[in-house]
Amino acid sequence: MTATTDGSPGAGAQGTPSASTTTTADSDAPSATCTTGTTATTRTTRTTRETAERAAQRAADHLLARQDPDGWWKGDLETNVTMDAEDLLLRQFLGIQDDRTTAAAARWIRSQQRDDGAWPTFHGGPGDISATVEAYVALRLAGDTPDAPWMASASAWVRERGGVARTRVFTRIWLALFGWWRWEDLPELPPEIVFLPKWVPLNIYDFAQWARQTIVPLTIVAAHRPVRPGPFALDELHTDPARPSPPRPRAPISSWDGFFQRLDKALHAYRKVQFKPLRRSALRAGARWIIERQEADGCWGGIQPPAVYSVIALHLLGYDLGHPVLRAGLESLDRFAVWPDEGTRMIEACQSPVWDTCLATIALADAGLPADHPALVKAAEWMLGEQITRTGDWAVQRPGLPPGGWAFEFENDGYPDIDDTAEVVLALMRVDHPNPGRVKSAVDRGVRWTVGMQSKNGAWGAFDADNTSPFPNRLPFCDFGEVIDPPSADVTAHVVEMLAALGLEHDEHTRRGIDWLLAEQEANGAWFGRWGVNYIYGTGSVVPALTAAGLPGSHPAIRRAVNWLVSVQNEDGGWGEDLRSYSSNEWIGRGASTASQTAWALLALLAAGERDSAAVERGVRWLADTQAEDGSWDEPYFTGTGFPRDFSINYHLYRMVFPLTALGRYVHGEPFGDVRKGD
């Protein structure tokens, strides 16, 4: 059982370090104190550079050893135990349990429990009631009894917080599948939604791609309301087992929440008087929509939740488990399993080979690996083979735009994303490939597609253009995670950086992106991080993009960002930010130092021209001092973001690629020459 604490957000984080701060040398270099004397400062800079060079070499060797023979890299993608619990619940629902899988998953789930009985959604985080209920039910299915000490503490924790009735909708859907919750007490979302044209609010393309792929199959599941009675009761998880579903207060009808609550009541009424031929037609259309989007490897969108719900939906429509579609779907889910050891099984929510490979390529190139090094050429060759040349759902908003993006996963041709595409292009530009014409053609296609995906406001979202409807997030059905995909600062920054690297810093599309980024800067000087934690990630993405596009380090926006980063540097020299910064301002820029977040801060400071500053020196020293003997870094903290506040990610390769990139740029300078014009 893993103990966690909820320390003060200010613990370990200090204000701006003084210029006379004593640096901590690693075991390979003599210690030196940064003073006002020229000789001491020069000696410190020199030894810090030597230390950084050695650390970068060790990290590069470690990363090179992890490359797959086919050219790609992939680190584990760790989330939380709901993935493992729902995998066991799916197997129970379909009747395909096996003892080895169940026992191994149960060991992993138990290992993640907090001392207070709850399960968190990220390392060191507070308990989460939905994750705790799902983990508890999964362990009951694995044979753990309610009176086992860890189970009793979990159920008591749940009851103290209101019981199952306080869990999110998705958790209660899983419970309804087994008769542990009433379908009638869940929000309604009819399958007829698939027929709504794109100009009608709440059509499926108003939802983000990940939500869209989950909602379509779930409407089929909810239309059937299946119940396969569970093998036990769950009275111990209710505050009042006789009345497990207390009524929820109604918001005023004049409010949006009140309107959508009453819309949900109307949809429940519609279910009773539905036009059955239309309902049957909607179910068939939903099935076609799902099957058309199944990937070559059997998965849907390369992510676990849509795959799970698609398998259940098609099974309810009569597809048996031996049908090629379902057989491929179930086989794809097995590929999400990671076995940390022979007796423990963890489920990844997704796999990130394209993302990991482009970031690893950038890191190694920026650390000084020759552009024609076989590892980089092999990585570029693999990335070239992953470019997507067919249209997907993104074409609903951008009809006629030729394809050319890259996705995040091994197989996800229907949903390339703008972030991956920008970073892949930046990676390819660093490689001396034996067929430069092929690279140029791929880059041109990727850039054309990316530019075409720019939203009306000048920025970029992750998967779709102008996916900004205010309505999906207000549905009672959608009480978990983000269900729309508006533009974000980090994705927009990566696109701007890509365009600038291609010499397009004065292009109209680039300038509109820059204007949007400047307008999005927070009052404290930071930028919000949508896909990484959080303001350190956003700022670490935006500053290098702005300087690459020609903004000088003296620009007021850059200076505000630098001042903020220095102000939140931890006493140990590193940087860290807790995931609770998405919900609470007191956590912004505060948290235990991590390798990836320290690297993000350093990337911003280096881009701003702060290479010789005390803050950069202390950050570089922290990376060198915390590096393991094998060249890696330990990082149990989650620094990736799936949904702010709700779904967090520990990308196990982040602890390698970003520190190596930062160390490389400290030693060798910024990529593509000095782009800080005007300094």
C-alpha positions as CSV (number, residue, x, y, z in Angstrom):
1,M,0.0,0.0,0.0
2,T,1.4,3.4,-1.0
3,A,1.3,6.1,1.6
4,T,0.7,9.7,0.4
5,T,0.4,13.0,2.0
6,D,-1.3,16.3,1.2
7,G,1.5,18.7,2.0
8,S,1.3,22.4,1.9
9,P,1.6,23.7,-1.7
10,G,4.4,26.0,-0.6
11,A,6.5,23.1,0.7
12,G,9.9,23.1,-0.9
13,A,9.1,26.1,-3.1
14,Q,10.9,29.4,-2.5
15,G,11.1,32.8,-4.0
16,T,13.6,34.3,-6.4
17,P,17.1,32.9,-5.6
18,S,19.9,35.4,-5.1
19,A,22.9,35.7,-7.3
20,S,25.1,34.5,-4.5
21,T,23.4,31.2,-4.0
22,T,25.8,28.3,-3.5
23,T,25.5,25.7,-6.2
24,T,25.6,22.0,-5.5
25,A,28.2,20.2,-7.6
26,D,27.8,16.5,-8.6
27,S,30.3,13.8,-7.8
28,D,32.3,14.5,-11.0
29,A,32.9,18.2,-10.5
30,P,34.4,20.3,-7.7
31,S,32.0,22.6,-5.9
32,A,32.1,26.2,-6.7
33,T,30.3,29.3,-5.3
34,C,28.8,31.8,-7.6
35,T,30.1,35.2,-6.5
36,T,30.5,38.6,-8.0
37,G,34.1,37.8,-8.8
38,T,34.7,37.2,-12.5
39,T,37.1,34.3,-11.9
40,A,34.7,32.4,-9.6
41,T,31.8,33.0,-12.0
42,T,33.7,31.7,-15.0
43,R,34.9,28.7,-13.1
44,T,31.4,27.9,-12.0
45,T,30.0,28.3,-15.5
46,R,32.7,26.1,-16.9
47,T,32.2,23.3,-14.3
48,T,28.4,23.5,-14.7
49,R,28.8,23.1,-18.5
50,E,31.1,20.1,-18.0
51,T,28.6,18.6,-15.6
52,A,25.8,19.2,-18.1
53,E,27.8,17.6,-20.9
54,R,28.4,14.5,-18.8
55,A,24.8,14.3,-17.7
56,A,23.6,14.8,-21.3
57,Q,25.9,12.0,-22.5
58,R,24.7,9.6,-19.9
59,A,21.1,10.4,-20.7
60,A,21.6,10.1,-24.5
61,D,23.3,6.7,-24.0
62,H,20.3,5.6,-21.9
63,L,17.8,6.9,-24.5
64,L,19.6,5.3,-27.4
65,A,19.6,1.9,-25.7
66,R,15.8,2.1,-25.4
67,Q,15.1,2.6,-29.1
68,D,13.1,-0.2,-30.7
69,P,14.8,-1.9,-33.7
70,D,12.1,-0.5,-36.0
71,G,13.2,3.1,-35.0
72,W,10.5,4.1,-32.5
73,W,10.5,4.9,-28.7
74,K,7.6,4.3,-26.3
75,G,7.5,4.8,-22.6
76,D,4.7,3.5,-20.4
77,L,1.7,5.7,-20.1
78,E,0.5,5.5,-16.5
79,T,-2.9,6.9,-15.4
80,N,-5.0,5.6,-12.6
81,V,-6.7,2.4,-11.4
82,T,-10.0,3.1,-13.1
83,M,-8.4,1.7,-16.3
84,D,-7.6,-1.5,-14.5
85,A,-10.9,-1.7,-12.7
86,E,-12.9,-1.1,-15.9
87,D,-10.9,-3.8,-17.7
88,L,-12.0,-6.3,-15.1
89,L,-15.6,-5.1,-15.2
90,L,-15.6,-5.5,-19.0
91,R,-14.3,-9.0,-18.6
92,Q,-17.0,-9.8,-16.0
93,F,-19.7,-8.3,-18.2
94,L,-18.6,-10.3,-21.3
95,G,-17.9,-13.5,-19.3
96,I,-14.2,-13.7,-20.4
97,Q,-12.5,-13.5,-17.0
98,D,-9.3,-15.5,-16.4
99,D,-7.6,-16.1,-13.1
100,R,-4.1,-14.9,-14.0
101,T,-5.3,-11.5,-15.5
102,T,-7.7,-10.9,-12.5
103,A,-5.1,-11.7,-9.9
104,A,-2.4,-9.6,-11.6
105,A,-4.8,-6.6,-12.0
106,A,-5.9,-6.9,-8.4
107,R,-2.2,-6.7,-7.2
108,W,-1.7,-3.5,-9.2
109,I,-4.9,-1.9,-7.9
110,R,-4.0,-2.8,-4.2
111,S,-0.5,-1.3,-4.7
112,Q,-2.0,2.1,-5.6
113,Q,-4.3,2.4,-2.5
114,R,-3.6,5.3,-0.1
115,D,-3.2,4.7,3.7
116,D,-6.7,6.3,4.3
117,G,-8.3,3.6,2.1
118,A,-8.9,5.7,-1.0
119,W,-7.4,5.7,-4.4
120,P,-6.1,8.9,-6.0
121,T,-6.0,9.8,-9.7
122,F,-2.3,10.9,-9.6
123,H,0.7,10.1,-7.5
124,G,0.5,12.0,-4.2
125,G,-2.9,13.3,-4.9
126,P,-6.0,13.2,-2.7
127,G,-8.5,10.3,-2.8
128,D,-11.1,10.3,-5.6
129,I,-14.5,8.9,-4.9
130,S,-15.1,7.5,-8.4
131,A,-11.7,5.9,-8.6
132,T,-12.2,4.4,-5.2
133,V,-15.6,2.9,-5.9
134,E,-14.4,1.4,-9.2
135,A,-11.2,0.0,-7.5
136,Y,-13.2,-1.4,-4.7
137,V,-15.7,-3.2,-7.0
138,A,-12.9,-4.6,-9.1
139,L,-11.3,-6.1,-6.0
140,R,-14.6,-7.6,-4.9
141,L,-14.7,-9.2,-8.3
142,A,-11.2,-10.5,-7.7
143,G,-12.3,-12.1,-4.5
144,D,-11.4,-9.6,-1.8
145,T,-14.0,-9.6,1.0
146,P,-15.6,-6.5,2.5
147,D,-14.2,-7.2,5.9
148,A,-10.6,-7.3,4.6
149,P,-8.8,-4.3,6.3
150,W,-8.0,-2.5,3.1
151,M,-11.6,-3.0,1.8
152,A,-13.2,-1.9,5.0
153,S,-11.2,1.3,5.0
154,A,-12.1,2.0,1.4
155,S,-15.8,1.5,1.9
156,A,-15.8,3.7,5.0
157,W,-14.0,6.4,3.1
158,V,-16.6,6.2,0.4
159,R,-19.5,6.4,2.8
160,E,-18.0,9.4,4.6
161,R,-18.1,11.3,1.3
162,G,-21.7,10.5,0.4
163,G,-21.4,7.0,-1.1
164,V,-21.9,5.8,-4.7
165,A,-24.5,8.6,-5.3
166,R,-21.6,11.1,-5.4
167,T,-19.6,9.3,-8.1
168,R,-19.4,10.5,-11.7
169,V,-21.9,9.4,-14.4
170,F,-19.4,7.0,-16.0
171,T,-18.8,5.1,-12.7
172,R,-22.6,4.7,-12.2
173,I,-23.0,3.5,-15.8
174,W,-20.5,0.7,-15.0
175,L,-22.5,-0.1,-11.8
176,A,-25.8,-0.1,-13.8
177,L,-24.5,-2.8,-16.1
178,F,-24.5,-5.2,-13.1
179,G,-27.7,-3.9,-11.4
180,W,-25.8,-2.0,-8.7
181,W,-27.4,1.3,-9.9
182,R,-30.7,2.1,-11.6
183,W,-30.5,3.1,-15.3
184,E,-33.5,5.3,-14.7
185,D,-31.4,7.4,-12.4
186,L,-28.7,8.1,-15.0
187,P,-28.8,11.1,-17.4
188,E,-30.3,10.2,-20.8
189,L,-28.5,10.7,-24.2
190,P,-30.4,9.1,-27.0
191,P,-28.7,7.4,-30.0
192,E,-30.7,9.6,-32.3
193,I,-28.0,12.2,-31.7
194,V,-26.1,10.6,-34.5
195,F,-28.6,12.0,-37.0
196,L,-28.2,15.7,-35.9
197,P,-26.6,17.7,-38.7
198,K,-23.5,19.6,-37.8
199,W,-25.3,23.0,-37.7
200,V,-27.6,21.8,-34.8
201,P,-26.2,22.3,-31.3
202,L,-25.1,19.1,-29.6
203,N,-24.5,17.2,-32.8
204,I,-21.7,14.6,-32.3
205,Y,-19.1,16.8,-34.0
206,D,-19.7,19.5,-31.3
207,F,-17.9,17.0,-29.0
208,A,-14.1,16.5,-29.0
209,Q,-12.9,13.5,-30.8
210,W,-12.2,11.5,-27.6
211,A,-15.7,12.4,-26.2
212,R,-17.4,11.7,-29.6
213,Q,-15.9,8.2,-29.8
214,T,-17.1,7.5,-26.3
215,I,-20.5,9.0,-26.5
216,V,-21.7,7.3,-29.7
217,P,-21.3,3.8,-28.3
218,L,-22.6,4.8,-24.9
219,T,-25.8,6.0,-26.4
220,I,-26.3,2.5,-27.7
221,V,-25.5,1.0,-24.3
222,A,-27.9,3.4,-22.6
223,A,-30.6,2.6,-25.1
224,H,-30.4,-1.1,-24.2
225,R,-30.0,-0.6,-20.5
226,P,-28.5,-4.1,-20.0
227,V,-28.3,-5.7,-16.6
228,R,-26.1,-8.7,-16.0
229,P,-26.6,-9.1,-12.2
230,G,-23.4,-8.8,-10.2
231,P,-22.4,-11.7,-8.0
232,F,-22.7,-9.7,-4.8
233,A,-24.4,-6.6,-3.3
234,L,-22.7,-3.3,-2.7
235,D,-24.7,-2.0,0.3
236,E,-21.5,-1.1,2.1
237,L,-20.8,1.7,-0.5
238,H,-24.2,3.4,0.1
239,T,-25.0,5.8,2.9
240,D,-28.6,4.6,2.7
241,P,-28.8,1.2,1.0
242,A,-32.6,1.4,1.0
243,R,-32.5,4.6,-1.0
244,P,-29.2,4.7,-2.9
245,S,-30.2,7.4,-5.3
246,P,-31.2,10.6,-3.4
247,P,-32.8,13.3,-5.5
248,R,-30.5,16.0,-6.7
249,P,-31.4,19.7,-6.3
250,R,-32.7,21.5,-9.4
251,A,-31.0,24.6,-10.6
252,P,-33.2,27.6,-11.5
253,I,-34.8,27.2,-15.0
254,S,-33.3,30.6,-15.9
255,S,-29.8,29.1,-15.6
256,W,-28.0,27.0,-18.2
257,D,-27.7,24.2,-15.6
258,G,-31.4,24.4,-15.0
259,F,-32.2,24.3,-18.7
260,F,-30.1,21.2,-19.3
261,Q,-31.5,19.4,-16.2
262,R,-35.0,19.9,-17.7
263,L,-33.7,18.8,-21.1
264,D,-32.5,15.6,-19.5
265,K,-36.0,15.1,-18.0
266,A,-37.5,15.6,-21.4
267,L,-35.2,13.1,-22.9
268,H,-36.2,10.5,-20.3
269,A,-39.9,11.2,-21.2
270,Y,-39.0,10.8,-24.9
271,R,-37.6,7.3,-24.2
272,K,-41.1,6.2,-23.2
273,V,-42.8,7.5,-26.4
274,Q,-39.9,7.1,-28.9
275,F,-40.6,6.3,-32.5
276,K,-39.3,2.8,-32.6
277,P,-38.4,2.7,-36.3
278,L,-36.3,5.9,-35.8
279,R,-34.6,4.3,-32.7
280,R,-33.8,1.2,-34.6
281,S,-32.4,3.2,-37.5
282,A,-30.3,5.3,-35.0
283,L,-28.9,2.1,-33.5
284,R,-27.9,0.8,-36.9
285,A,-26.3,4.2,-37.9
286,G,-24.4,4.2,-34.6
287,A,-23.1,0.7,-35.2
288,R,-21.9,1.8,-38.7
289,W,-20.3,4.9,-37.4
290,I,-18.4,2.8,-34.8
291,I,-17.3,0.1,-37.2
292,E,-16.1,2.6,-39.8
293,R,-13.8,4.1,-37.3
294,Q,-12.2,0.9,-36.1
295,E,-8.5,1.1,-36.7
296,A,-6.3,-1.5,-38.4
297,D,-5.2,-2.9,-35.0
298,G,-8.8,-3.3,-33.9
299,C,-8.9,-0.3,-31.5
300,W,-10.8,2.9,-31.7
301,G,-8.9,6.1,-31.7
302,G,-6.0,4.4,-30.1
303,I,-7.4,5.0,-26.7
304,Q,-8.9,2.5,-24.2
305,P,-12.3,4.1,-23.2
306,P,-13.9,4.3,-26.7
307,A,-12.6,0.8,-27.4
308,V,-14.2,-0.6,-24.2
309,Y,-17.6,1.0,-24.8
310,S,-17.6,0.2,-28.6
311,V,-17.1,-3.5,-27.8
312,I,-20.0,-3.4,-25.3
313,A,-22.2,-1.5,-27.7
314,L,-21.6,-3.9,-30.6
315,H,-22.0,-6.9,-28.4
316,L,-25.4,-5.6,-27.3
317,L,-26.4,-5.2,-31.0
318,G,-25.8,-8.9,-31.6
319,Y,-22.2,-9.1,-32.5
320,D,-20.8,-12.2,-30.9
321,L,-17.3,-12.3,-29.4
322,G,-16.0,-14.3,-32.3
323,H,-17.0,-11.7,-34.9
324,P,-13.9,-10.3,-36.6
325,V,-14.8,-6.7,-35.3
326,L,-15.1,-7.7,-31.7
327,R,-12.3,-10.2,-31.8
328,A,-10.0,-7.5,-33.1
329,G,-11.3,-5.1,-30.6
330,L,-10.6,-7.4,-27.6
331,E,-7.2,-8.2,-28.9
332,S,-6.4,-4.5,-29.2
333,L,-7.3,-4.0,-25.5
334,D,-4.9,-6.7,-24.5
335,R,-2.1,-4.6,-26.1
336,F,-2.8,-1.9,-23.5
337,A,-1.6,-4.2,-20.8
338,V,1.8,-3.6,-19.2
339,W,3.3,-6.2,-16.9
340,P,5.7,-4.4,-14.5
341,D,6.6,-7.8,-13.2
342,E,5.3,-11.4,-13.8
343,G,2.5,-11.0,-11.3
344,T,1.3,-7.4,-11.8
345,R,-0.7,-6.0,-14.7
346,M,-1.3,-2.3,-15.4
347,I,-3.6,-1.0,-18.2
348,E,-2.5,2.0,-20.3
349,A,-5.2,4.4,-21.3
350,C,-3.3,5.0,-24.5
351,Q,0.1,4.4,-26.1
352,S,2.3,7.2,-27.3
353,P,5.0,6.0,-29.8
354,V,4.7,8.8,-32.3
355,W,4.9,11.5,-29.5
356,D,7.7,9.7,-27.7
357,T,9.7,9.2,-30.9
358,C,9.5,12.8,-32.1
359,L,10.4,14.1,-28.7
360,A,13.3,11.6,-28.4
361,T,14.6,12.6,-31.8
362,I,14.5,16.3,-30.9
363,A,16.3,15.5,-27.5
364,L,19.1,13.5,-29.1
365,A,19.6,16.0,-31.9
366,D,19.7,19.0,-29.6
367,A,22.1,17.1,-27.3
368,G,24.6,16.9,-30.2
369,L,24.0,13.6,-31.8
370,P,25.0,14.0,-35.5
371,A,22.1,14.6,-37.8
372,D,23.0,11.5,-39.9
373,H,23.3,9.2,-36.9
374,P,21.7,5.9,-37.7
375,A,19.4,6.1,-34.7
376,L,18.0,9.4,-35.9
377,V,17.7,8.3,-39.5
378,K,15.9,5.1,-38.4
379,A,13.5,7.2,-36.2
380,A,12.8,9.6,-39.1
381,E,12.2,6.7,-41.4
382,W,9.6,5.3,-39.0
383,M,7.9,8.6,-38.5
384,L,7.7,9.1,-42.3
385,G,5.8,5.8,-42.5
386,E,3.4,7.0,-39.9
387,Q,2.1,10.1,-41.8
388,I,-1.7,9.9,-42.3
389,T,-2.9,10.2,-45.9
390,R,-6.6,9.8,-45.5
391,T,-9.3,12.0,-44.2
392,G,-10.9,11.7,-40.8
393,D,-13.5,13.4,-38.6
394,W,-11.4,16.6,-38.7
395,A,-12.7,17.1,-42.3
396,V,-16.2,17.8,-41.1
397,Q,-14.9,21.2,-40.1
398,R,-12.3,21.5,-42.9
399,P,-13.8,19.8,-46.0
400,G,-11.4,19.8,-48.9
401,L,-8.3,20.1,-46.8
402,P,-5.8,17.5,-47.9
403,P,-4.6,15.1,-45.1
404,G,-1.0,15.0,-43.9
405,G,-0.9,15.0,-40.1
406,W,0.5,12.5,-37.6
407,A,-1.3,10.8,-34.8
408,F,-0.2,10.0,-31.2
409,E,-0.5,6.2,-31.4
410,F,0.6,3.3,-33.4
411,E,-2.7,3.1,-35.2
412,N,-5.1,6.1,-35.3
413,D,-5.5,7.1,-38.9
414,G,-8.9,8.7,-38.3
415,Y,-7.6,11.2,-35.7
416,P,-4.2,12.8,-36.4
417,D,-3.5,15.6,-34.0
418,I,-1.9,19.0,-34.5
419,D,0.5,18.8,-31.5
420,D,2.1,15.6,-32.8
421,T,2.3,16.9,-36.3
422,A,4.1,20.1,-35.3
423,E,6.6,18.1,-33.2
424,V,7.2,15.5,-35.8
425,V,8.0,18.2,-38.4
426,L,10.4,19.8,-35.9
427,A,12.0,16.4,-35.4
428,L,12.3,15.6,-39.1
429,M,14.0,19.0,-39.7
430,R,16.8,17.9,-37.4
431,V,17.7,14.7,-39.3
432,D,19.9,14.3,-42.3
433,H,17.8,11.7,-44.1
434,P,19.3,10.0,-47.2
435,N,16.2,11.0,-49.1
436,P,15.7,14.7,-48.4
437,G,13.0,15.0,-51.1
438,R,10.9,12.5,-49.3
439,V,11.2,14.4,-46.1
440,K,10.4,17.7,-47.7
441,S,7.2,16.2,-49.3
442,A,6.1,14.9,-45.9
443,V,6.9,18.1,-44.1
444,D,5.0,20.1,-46.8
445,R,2.0,17.9,-46.4
446,G,2.1,18.2,-42.6
447,V,2.5,22.0,-42.6
448,R,-0.3,22.4,-45.1
449,W,-2.6,20.3,-43.0
450,T,-1.6,22.0,-39.8
451,V,-2.1,25.5,-41.2
452,G,-5.5,24.5,-42.5
453,M,-6.5,23.4,-39.0
454,Q,-6.1,26.9,-37.6
455,S,-9.2,28.0,-35.7
456,K,-10.9,31.3,-36.4
457,N,-9.3,33.0,-33.4
458,G,-5.8,32.3,-34.8
459,A,-4.9,29.5,-32.4
460,W,-4.9,25.7,-32.7
461,G,-6.7,23.0,-30.8
462,A,-5.5,19.4,-30.6
463,F,-7.7,17.4,-33.0
464,D,-10.3,19.7,-34.6
465,A,-10.7,23.3,-35.7
466,D,-13.2,25.5,-33.9
467,N,-14.4,22.8,-31.6
468,T,-15.7,25.4,-29.1
469,S,-19.4,24.8,-28.6
470,P,-20.4,25.9,-25.0
471,F,-23.2,23.3,-24.8
472,P,-21.6,19.8,-24.5
473,N,-19.9,20.5,-21.2
474,R,-23.3,21.5,-19.7
475,L,-25.0,18.2,-20.3
476,P,-25.6,16.2,-17.1
477,F,-24.2,13.2,-18.9
478,C,-20.8,15.0,-19.3
479,D,-19.7,15.5,-15.7
480,F,-16.2,14.1,-16.2
481,G,-13.3,15.6,-18.1
482,E,-13.2,17.9,-21.1
483,V,-15.7,17.1,-23.9
484,I,-14.7,19.9,-26.3
485,D,-11.3,20.7,-27.8
486,P,-10.8,24.5,-27.9
487,P,-7.4,26.0,-28.9
488,S,-4.7,25.8,-26.2
489,A,-1.5,27.8,-25.6
490,D,0.8,24.8,-25.7
491,V,-0.5,23.3,-29.0
492,T,-0.5,26.8,-30.6
493,A,3.0,27.4,-29.3
494,H,4.3,24.2,-30.9
495,V,2.8,25.1,-34.2
496,V,4.3,28.6,-34.1
497,E,7.7,27.1,-33.3
498,M,7.4,24.7,-36.2
499,L,6.4,27.5,-38.6
500,A,9.2,29.7,-37.4
501,A,11.7,26.9,-37.8
502,L,10.6,26.7,-41.5
503,G,11.3,30.4,-41.9
504,L,7.6,31.3,-41.8
505,E,7.8,33.6,-38.7
506,H,6.3,36.5,-40.8
507,D,3.5,34.4,-42.4
508,E,0.0,35.6,-41.6
509,H,-0.9,32.3,-39.9
510,T,2.1,32.5,-37.6
511,R,1.5,36.1,-36.7
512,R,-2.1,35.4,-35.8
513,G,-0.9,32.6,-33.6
514,I,1.6,34.9,-31.9
515,D,-1.0,37.5,-31.3
516,W,-3.3,35.0,-29.7
517,L,-0.5,33.7,-27.4
518,L,0.4,37.2,-26.3
519,A,-3.3,37.9,-25.4
520,E,-3.5,34.6,-23.5
521,Q,-0.6,35.3,-21.1
522,E,-1.7,35.3,-17.5
523,A,-1.3,38.3,-15.2
524,N,1.5,36.6,-13.4
525,G,3.5,36.1,-16.6
526,A,2.7,32.4,-17.2
527,W,0.7,30.5,-19.7
528,F,-1.9,27.8,-18.9
529,G,-0.9,24.3,-19.9
530,R,-3.7,22.2,-21.3
531,W,-1.8,19.0,-22.1
532,G,0.9,19.2,-19.5
533,V,1.1,20.3,-15.8
534,N,0.5,23.1,-15.9
535,Y,1.7,26.7,-16.0
536,I,5.2,25.5,-16.1
537,Y,4.4,23.4,-19.1
538,G,2.5,26.2,-20.8
539,T,5.2,28.7,-20.2
540,G,7.9,26.2,-21.2
541,S,6.1,25.7,-24.5
542,V,5.3,29.3,-25.3
543,V,8.5,31.2,-24.6
544,P,10.7,29.0,-27.0
545,A,8.0,29.5,-29.7
546,L,7.9,33.3,-29.3
547,T,11.6,33.7,-29.3
548,A,11.9,31.3,-32.3
549,A,9.4,33.6,-34.1
550,G,11.6,36.6,-33.5
551,L,10.4,38.1,-30.2
552,P,13.6,39.3,-28.4
553,G,14.3,38.2,-24.9
554,S,13.7,41.8,-23.8
555,H,10.1,41.7,-24.9
556,P,7.8,42.5,-22.0
557,A,5.9,39.2,-22.3
558,I,9.1,37.3,-22.2
559,R,10.4,39.2,-19.2
560,R,7.2,38.6,-17.3
561,A,7.5,34.9,-18.0
562,V,11.1,34.8,-16.9
563,N,10.3,36.6,-13.7
564,W,7.5,34.2,-12.9
565,L,9.6,31.1,-13.5
566,V,12.4,32.4,-11.3
567,S,9.9,33.3,-8.6
568,V,8.6,29.7,-8.4
569,Q,11.9,27.9,-8.6
570,N,12.2,25.5,-5.7
571,E,14.9,25.9,-3.0
572,D,16.6,22.7,-4.3
573,G,17.1,24.4,-7.7
574,G,14.4,22.4,-9.6
575,W,10.9,23.2,-10.6
576,G,7.6,21.4,-9.9
577,E,3.9,22.0,-10.1
578,D,1.2,19.9,-8.5
579,L,-1.9,18.9,-10.6
580,R,-4.1,20.6,-8.1
581,S,-3.0,23.9,-9.7
582,Y,-5.8,23.2,-12.2
583,S,-8.3,23.7,-9.4
584,S,-6.6,25.9,-6.8
585,N,-4.5,29.0,-7.4
586,E,-2.3,28.3,-4.3
587,W,-0.7,25.3,-6.2
588,I,0.2,27.3,-9.3
589,G,3.9,26.8,-9.9
590,R,4.2,24.8,-6.6
591,G,5.1,21.2,-6.1
592,A,8.0,18.8,-5.6
593,S,10.8,19.2,-8.2
594,T,10.5,16.9,-11.1
595,A,12.9,16.2,-14.0
596,S,10.4,17.0,-16.8
597,Q,9.1,20.2,-15.2
598,T,12.6,21.5,-14.4
599,A,13.4,20.9,-18.0
600,W,10.4,22.9,-19.2
601,A,11.4,25.8,-17.1
602,L,14.9,25.6,-18.3
603,L,13.8,25.5,-22.0
604,A,11.9,28.7,-21.5
605,L,14.8,30.5,-19.6
606,L,17.4,29.4,-22.2
607,A,15.2,30.6,-25.0
608,A,14.8,33.9,-23.3
609,G,18.6,34.4,-23.2
610,E,19.0,33.5,-19.5
611,R,21.8,30.9,-20.1
612,D,24.2,32.5,-17.6
613,S,21.7,33.2,-14.9
614,A,21.8,31.8,-11.4
615,A,18.3,30.2,-12.0
616,V,19.5,28.3,-15.0
617,E,22.7,27.2,-13.4
618,R,20.8,25.9,-10.3
619,G,18.3,24.1,-12.5
620,V,21.0,22.4,-14.6
621,R,22.8,21.4,-11.4
622,W,19.6,19.9,-10.0
623,L,19.2,17.8,-13.1
624,A,22.7,16.6,-12.9
625,D,22.5,15.9,-9.1
626,T,19.3,13.9,-9.4
627,Q,20.3,11.8,-12.4
628,A,20.5,8.0,-11.7
629,E,23.6,6.0,-12.5
630,D,22.1,4.6,-15.7
631,G,21.5,8.1,-17.1
632,S,17.8,8.2,-16.3
633,W,15.7,10.2,-13.8
634,D,13.1,8.9,-11.3
635,E,9.8,10.7,-11.6
636,P,6.8,9.2,-9.8
637,Y,4.8,12.4,-10.2
638,F,2.3,12.9,-13.0
639,T,3.3,15.8,-15.3
640,G,1.0,15.0,-18.2
641,T,-2.6,16.1,-18.6
642,G,-5.5,14.2,-20.2
643,F,-8.3,16.3,-18.8
644,P,-7.4,19.2,-16.4
645,R,-8.7,18.4,-12.9
646,D,-10.0,14.9,-13.8
647,F,-7.5,12.8,-15.7
648,S,-3.7,12.9,-15.3
649,I,-0.9,11.1,-17.0
650,N,2.6,10.0,-16.1
651,Y,4.5,9.7,-19.4
652,H,7.4,7.5,-18.4
653,L,9.6,8.9,-21.2
654,Y,9.1,12.5,-20.2
655,R,11.7,12.1,-17.4
656,M,14.2,11.3,-20.2
657,V,13.4,13.4,-23.3
658,F,12.8,16.8,-21.7
659,P,15.9,16.8,-19.4
660,L,18.1,15.7,-22.3
661,T,16.7,18.5,-24.5
662,A,17.3,21.1,-21.8
663,L,20.8,19.9,-21.1
664,G,21.6,19.8,-24.8
665,R,20.4,23.3,-25.4
666,Y,22.3,24.5,-22.3
667,V,25.5,23.1,-23.8
668,H,25.0,23.6,-27.5
669,G,22.6,26.6,-27.7
670,E,19.1,26.9,-29.2
671,P,18.3,24.8,-32.3
672,F,18.2,26.3,-35.8
673,G,20.6,29.1,-34.8
674,D,20.1,32.2,-32.7
675,V,16.5,33.2,-33.2
676,R,16.4,35.8,-30.4
677,K,16.6,38.7,-32.8
678,G,17.1,42.1,-31.4
679,D,18.9,41.0,-28.2
